[in-house]
């Protein structure tokens, strides 16, 4: 008891605080999501995400090299096509924007980083849903899986080290894993978006990918109040062959990240999403928050909750601070 016990002794100097720190945050634990758009000749700013742009193929290469040189652990690539259709056919086209950009980056970077691809149809469909629709306008789970298998194989052939199935279709991991293995792509891994919630925080991302969505995705993304369901999804994805699992969003779901980390035998990622980014940027721009301190605190909280890696739009910038 006090006065013998004085916990402040372990906070007296920066060196002491470093020595007893419980949670590490290193550049290698950060993954940078990046957007590449077809048919533009200069980067296009995303108004709701200050500092983030839709890249051209050329500016994507440069920004990717800069991020890798800063020490980030990986890159997650999203493609925005110039035209869309009901089936999202641009997603499986070897010459579609996402696949050509993957080839660009794999050629540029080789194995110097972990190159990841978003394996979902929402950017490519003219209705904005993550799968193909049935006659009644609902998302057809099993028909979508057949497209995911083709999409995943196209991304692997384009150079992705990891595929990121994010559509929350039942069975998506198993179908993609089987397609990869049949094609001899046994080294291509799967980072499964296992616990992806139907969140209000995705708003700025919809601008980033020029989403065509009308309505919502509540029939396939998870209810924000459900933890047991999230753990069931994680367990199923691991059983189907996921090499890593993800919780998305992060800040409103730190308890889910903790539960996933305690239950999962594979690495756990968390996605610090667009709305979380935009809130901090807006508050900092108004002088309400110290931007750098807030960003580091946000990322540290996600690591403290149990995430092995974090997808964040601050990855390259934060890597420079942390290194």
C-alpha positions as CSV (number, residue, x, y, z in Angstrom):
1,X,0.0,0.0,0.0
2,X,1.0,3.6,-0.3
3,X,3.5,5.0,0.4
4,X,5.6,1.9,-0.2
5,X,3.8,1.2,-3.5
6,X,4.3,4.1,-6.0
7,X,3.4,3.1,-9.6
8,X,4.6,6.5,-10.8
9,X,8.2,5.2,-10.4
10,X,7.8,3.4,-13.6
11,X,6.7,6.5,-15.5
12,X,9.5,8.8,-14.4
13,X,11.5,9.1,-17.7
14,X,10.9,8.3,-21.4
15,X,13.4,5.4,-21.1
16,X,11.6,3.9,-18.1
17,X,8.3,4.2,-19.9
18,X,9.7,2.4,-23.0
19,X,11.2,-0.3,-20.8
20,X,7.9,-1.2,-19.2
21,X,5.6,-0.6,-22.2
22,X,3.1,-3.4,-22.7
23,X,1.9,-2.7,-26.3
24,X,4.2,-2.3,-29.3
25,X,3.3,-0.4,-32.5
26,X,5.7,-0.9,-35.3
27,X,5.7,0.0,-39.0
28,X,5.6,-3.7,-40.0
29,X,2.3,-4.1,-38.3
30,X,0.6,-1.5,-40.5
31,X,-1.0,-2.2,-43.9
32,X,-1.8,0.7,-46.3
33,X,-5.1,0.5,-48.3
34,X,-4.8,2.1,-51.7
35,X,-7.2,3.1,-54.4
36,X,-6.5,3.0,-58.2
37,X,-9.0,4.3,-60.7
38,X,-9.3,3.6,-64.4
39,X,-9.4,6.5,-66.9
40,X,-8.0,9.3,-64.8
41,X,-4.7,11.2,-65.7
42,X,-4.0,12.7,-62.2
43,X,-4.7,11.6,-58.7
44,X,-8.3,12.4,-57.6
45,X,-8.7,13.6,-54.0
46,X,-11.3,12.0,-51.9
47,X,-13.1,14.9,-50.2
48,X,-14.3,13.0,-47.1
49,X,-10.8,11.5,-46.5
50,X,-8.3,14.4,-46.6
51,X,-4.9,13.2,-47.8
52,X,-6.2,10.1,-49.5
53,X,-6.7,9.9,-53.3
54,X,-7.7,7.7,-56.1
55,X,-4.4,7.0,-57.9
56,X,-3.5,6.6,-61.5
57,X,-1.4,3.6,-62.3
58,X,1.7,5.7,-62.3
59,X,1.1,7.5,-59.1
60,X,0.1,4.2,-57.4
61,X,3.5,2.8,-58.2
62,X,5.3,5.7,-56.7
63,X,3.1,5.9,-53.6
64,X,3.5,2.1,-53.1
65,X,7.3,2.3,-53.3
66,X,7.3,5.2,-50.9
67,X,5.1,3.3,-48.4
68,X,7.3,0.2,-48.6
69,X,10.4,2.3,-48.1
70,X,8.7,3.8,-45.0
71,X,8.5,0.2,-43.6
72,X,4.8,-0.7,-43.9
73,X,4.0,-4.4,-43.7
74,X,1.8,-4.6,-46.7
75,X,-0.5,-2.9,-49.2
76,X,-4.3,-3.6,-49.8
77,X,-5.4,-2.6,-53.2
78,X,-8.9,-1.5,-54.3
79,X,-9.8,-0.9,-58.0
80,X,-12.3,1.6,-59.4
81,X,-13.4,0.8,-62.9
82,X,-14.6,3.3,-65.5
83,X,-17.6,1.2,-66.4
84,X,-19.7,-1.3,-64.4
85,X,-22.3,-4.0,-65.0
86,X,-24.7,-6.2,-63.0
87,X,-22.2,-9.1,-62.8
88,X,-19.1,-7.1,-61.9
89,X,-17.3,-8.5,-64.9
90,X,-14.4,-6.1,-64.6
91,X,-13.3,-7.9,-61.4
92,X,-12.4,-11.1,-63.3
93,X,-11.0,-9.4,-66.5
94,X,-7.2,-9.9,-66.6
95,X,-7.1,-6.4,-68.1
96,X,-9.4,-4.8,-65.5
97,X,-8.0,-2.0,-63.4
98,X,-7.4,-4.0,-60.3
99,X,-5.6,-6.8,-62.0
100,X,-3.4,-4.6,-64.1
101,X,-2.5,-2.5,-61.0
102,X,-1.6,-5.7,-59.1
103,X,0.7,-6.7,-62.0
104,X,2.2,-3.2,-61.9
105,X,3.0,-3.4,-58.2
106,X,4.2,-7.0,-58.2
107,X,6.6,-6.1,-61.1
108,X,7.7,-2.9,-59.2
109,X,8.0,-4.4,-55.7
110,X,8.4,-8.2,-56.1
111,X,8.4,-9.7,-52.7
112,X,9.6,-6.6,-50.9
113,X,6.1,-6.3,-49.4
114,X,2.9,-8.3,-49.0
115,X,0.6,-7.3,-51.8
116,X,-3.1,-7.8,-51.0
117,X,-6.2,-7.5,-53.1
118,X,-9.8,-6.8,-52.2
119,X,-11.7,-9.8,-53.4
120,X,-15.2,-8.4,-53.7
121,X,-17.6,-7.2,-56.4
122,X,-19.0,-4.0,-54.9
123,X,-16.6,-1.7,-56.7
124,X,-17.4,-3.4,-60.0
125,X,-21.2,-3.8,-60.0
126,X,-23.6,-1.2,-61.2
127,X,-25.9,-1.9,-58.2
128,X,-23.1,-1.6,-55.6
129,X,-23.7,-4.9,-53.9
130,X,-20.9,-7.3,-53.0
131,X,-22.4,-10.1,-55.1
132,X,-24.6,-10.8,-58.1
133,X,-28.4,-10.4,-57.7
134,X,-31.2,-12.9,-58.1
135,X,-34.5,-12.4,-59.8
136,X,-35.9,-10.7,-56.7
137,X,-33.1,-8.3,-56.3
138,X,-31.4,-10.1,-53.4
139,X,-27.8,-11.1,-53.3
140,X,-27.4,-14.6,-54.6
141,X,-24.8,-16.2,-52.3
142,X,-23.9,-19.3,-54.3
143,X,-23.9,-17.6,-57.7
144,X,-21.6,-15.0,-56.2
145,X,-19.2,-17.7,-54.9
146,X,-18.6,-18.8,-58.5
147,X,-17.5,-15.3,-59.5
148,X,-15.4,-15.0,-56.3
149,X,-13.5,-18.1,-57.4
150,X,-12.7,-16.6,-60.8
151,X,-11.8,-13.2,-59.2
152,X,-9.5,-14.7,-56.7
153,X,-7.7,-16.8,-59.3
154,X,-7.3,-13.7,-61.5
155,X,-5.8,-11.7,-58.6
156,X,-3.4,-14.5,-57.7
157,X,-2.3,-14.7,-61.4
158,X,-1.8,-10.9,-61.3
159,X,0.6,-11.2,-58.4
160,X,-1.3,-10.8,-55.2
161,X,0.3,-12.6,-52.2
162,X,-2.9,-12.5,-50.2
163,X,-6.6,-12.3,-51.3
164,X,-9.0,-10.4,-49.1
165,X,-12.6,-11.8,-49.6
166,X,-14.7,-9.1,-48.0
167,X,-18.2,-9.8,-49.3
168,X,-19.4,-11.8,-46.3
169,X,-20.8,-14.6,-48.5
170,X,-21.3,-17.9,-46.7
171,X,-18.6,-20.3,-47.9
172,X,-16.4,-17.7,-49.7
173,X,-13.1,-18.7,-48.1
174,X,-13.6,-22.4,-48.9
175,X,-14.6,-21.8,-52.5
176,X,-11.6,-19.5,-53.1
177,X,-9.2,-21.8,-51.4
178,X,-10.3,-24.7,-53.5
179,X,-10.0,-22.7,-56.7
180,X,-6.5,-21.6,-55.9
181,X,-5.4,-25.1,-55.0
182,X,-6.8,-26.6,-58.2
183,X,-4.9,-24.0,-60.2
184,X,-1.6,-24.8,-58.3
185,X,-1.7,-21.5,-56.4
186,X,-1.1,-23.1,-53.1
187,X,1.2,-20.4,-51.9
188,X,-1.4,-17.6,-52.3
189,X,-2.9,-16.9,-48.9
190,X,-6.3,-15.6,-47.7
191,X,-6.9,-12.8,-45.4
192,X,-10.6,-13.3,-44.6
193,X,-12.8,-10.4,-43.7
194,X,-14.5,-12.7,-41.2
195,X,-16.3,-10.3,-38.9
196,X,-17.4,-7.4,-41.1
197,X,-20.2,-5.4,-39.6
198,X,-22.9,-3.4,-41.2
199,X,-21.5,-0.1,-40.0
200,X,-22.3,3.6,-40.5
201,X,-18.6,4.3,-40.5
202,X,-18.1,3.1,-44.1
203,X,-19.5,6.4,-45.5
204,X,-16.3,8.0,-46.8
205,X,-15.2,4.7,-48.4
206,X,-18.3,4.8,-50.6
207,X,-17.0,8.0,-52.0
208,X,-13.5,6.5,-52.4
209,X,-14.8,3.7,-54.6
210,X,-17.6,5.7,-56.3
211,X,-20.1,3.2,-54.8
212,X,-23.3,2.7,-56.7
213,X,-25.1,1.2,-53.7
214,X,-28.7,1.9,-53.0
215,X,-30.0,0.6,-49.7
216,X,-27.8,-1.4,-47.3
217,X,-25.9,-4.7,-46.9
218,X,-27.6,-5.9,-43.7
219,X,-28.5,-9.3,-45.3
220,X,-24.8,-10.3,-45.4
221,X,-22.8,-8.0,-43.2
222,X,-23.1,-8.6,-39.5
223,X,-25.3,-6.9,-36.9
224,X,-23.2,-4.4,-34.9
225,X,-24.5,-5.9,-31.6
226,X,-23.4,-9.5,-32.2
227,X,-20.2,-10.9,-30.8
228,X,-21.0,-14.6,-30.8
229,X,-21.9,-14.4,-34.4
230,X,-18.6,-12.8,-35.2
231,X,-16.7,-15.6,-33.5
232,X,-18.8,-18.2,-35.4
233,X,-17.8,-16.5,-38.7
234,X,-14.2,-16.5,-37.7
235,X,-14.3,-20.2,-36.7
236,X,-15.9,-21.1,-40.0
237,X,-13.4,-19.1,-42.1
238,X,-10.5,-20.7,-40.3
239,X,-12.1,-24.2,-40.9
240,X,-12.4,-23.3,-44.6
241,X,-8.7,-22.4,-44.9
242,X,-8.3,-18.7,-44.0
243,X,-4.6,-17.9,-43.2
244,X,-5.6,-14.7,-41.3
245,X,-8.9,-13.2,-40.2
246,X,-10.1,-9.7,-39.9
247,X,-12.4,-7.6,-37.8
248,X,-13.9,-4.5,-39.6
249,X,-14.4,-1.8,-38.4
250,X,-11.9,-1.4,-35.5
251,X,-12.6,1.4,-33.1
252,X,-16.2,0.5,-32.3
253,X,-15.4,-3.2,-32.2
254,X,-12.3,-3.4,-29.9
255,X,-14.1,-6.0,-27.8
256,X,-14.6,-8.1,-30.9
257,X,-10.9,-7.8,-31.7
258,X,-10.0,-8.9,-28.2
259,X,-12.4,-11.9,-28.4
260,X,-11.1,-12.8,-31.8
261,X,-7.5,-12.6,-30.6
262,X,-8.2,-14.9,-27.7
263,X,-10.0,-17.5,-29.9
264,X,-8.0,-17.5,-33.1
265,X,-5.1,-19.7,-33.9
266,X,-4.2,-17.6,-36.9
267,X,-3.2,-13.9,-37.0
268,X,-5.9,-11.3,-36.5
269,X,-6.1,-8.1,-38.5
270,X,-8.3,-5.1,-37.9
271,X,-9.4,-2.4,-40.4
272,X,-9.2,1.1,-39.1
273,X,-11.8,2.3,-41.6
274,X,-12.6,5.4,-43.5
275,X,-15.1,6.9,-41.1
276,X,-12.7,6.4,-38.2
277,X,-10.0,8.2,-40.3
278,X,-12.3,11.0,-41.3
279,X,-13.4,11.8,-37.7
280,X,-9.9,12.3,-36.5
281,X,-8.9,14.3,-39.6
282,X,-11.9,16.6,-39.2
283,X,-11.3,17.1,-35.5
284,X,-7.6,17.8,-36.0
285,X,-8.3,20.2,-38.9
286,X,-10.5,22.2,-36.5
287,X,-7.8,22.3,-33.8
288,X,-9.8,20.1,-31.4
289,X,-7.2,17.3,-31.3
290,X,-3.4,16.9,-31.5
291,X,-3.4,15.0,-34.8
292,X,-0.2,12.9,-34.4
293,X,-0.8,12.0,-30.8
294,X,-4.4,11.0,-31.6
295,X,-3.4,8.8,-34.5
296,X,-0.8,7.0,-32.5
297,X,-3.3,6.5,-29.6
298,X,-6.0,5.1,-32.0
299,X,-3.5,2.6,-33.6
300,X,-2.1,1.6,-30.2
301,X,-5.6,1.0,-28.9
302,X,-6.3,-1.4,-31.8
303,X,-3.0,-3.2,-31.1
304,X,-3.8,-3.3,-27.4
305,X,-7.1,-5.0,-28.1
306,X,-5.2,-7.8,-29.8
307,X,-4.8,-7.0,-33.5
308,X,-1.6,-8.4,-34.9
309,X,-1.8,-6.0,-37.9
310,X,-3.9,-2.9,-38.8
311,X,-5.1,-1.7,-42.1
312,X,-5.1,2.0,-41.8
313,X,-4.9,5.0,-44.2
314,X,-2.3,6.5,-41.9
315,X,0.1,3.5,-42.4
316,X,2.8,5.2,-44.4
317,X,2.8,8.4,-42.4
318,X,2.6,6.7,-39.1
319,X,5.4,4.3,-40.1
320,X,7.7,7.3,-40.4
321,X,6.9,8.5,-36.9
322,X,7.3,5.1,-35.4
323,X,10.6,4.2,-37.1
